[in-house]
């Protein structure tokens, strides 16, 4: 998620230390692995954001250009995501915002439900669904742009 192995190793060490030091704050409302996952997610996002600030990197997709899309068949969008070959998918995921990437990974790699994602990110279910919809849309647009495919 962070783009290179050295940063990933440093973050892993930092995350484990953070979890160890905050173990007393674990309340058992979720599984322990989910709690550690939330720490990992937040640490990675914070790391990427701080690195972007330092490097003055701007996002290709500006949130103000997002359009609300209604009545989209979620199953068709899910199928499109999975049609992308693994190498293409990795390439595409590296091109989107880290928040979108993590959300898609939580849903499709970690098989978390909308309810679980909403709870972990402190969002409503409808907000998670909309963010997933937008993230899938961004991946599809990039796929069409980079790999000459039609919707």
C-alpha positions, 0 to 999 in steps of 0.5 A: 500500500505504501509503495516500497518495502522499506517504508512498509517494514518501518510501518509494520514495526511502528504499527505493532508497537502502537498496538502493543502500547495501546492494548489496554484500549482494546475493548473487545467490541470487534475481533482483535484482528479487526482492531489491529487492521484499523490501526494498520489502515489509519497508520498507512493512510496517515503515512501516505498523506504526510508523504504527499504533503512533503512531496507536494503530490496532488491527486489526479482525481479531485473529489469535487469532480465526483458525480453522484451516480444513482441506480448502478447495478453493483453486481455488474460493477463488481464483475468488471473489477474482477475481469481485470487481470492481476497485473493490470489491477495492481497497476490500477490500484497504485494509480488511485487515491490510497483511501480508495485503494484501502476501501477496495482492498477491505471489500474485495481482498479482506472480504469485509462486509459493508457493515464491517467497513462502516464500523471500522471507518466510522461511516454510515453504510450508505457512505461506504457504498457510495465510496466503493461505487466511486472507487470502482468507477475510478478504477474502471475509468483508468482501466479504459484509459490505460488498457483500451477497453470499453465499459 
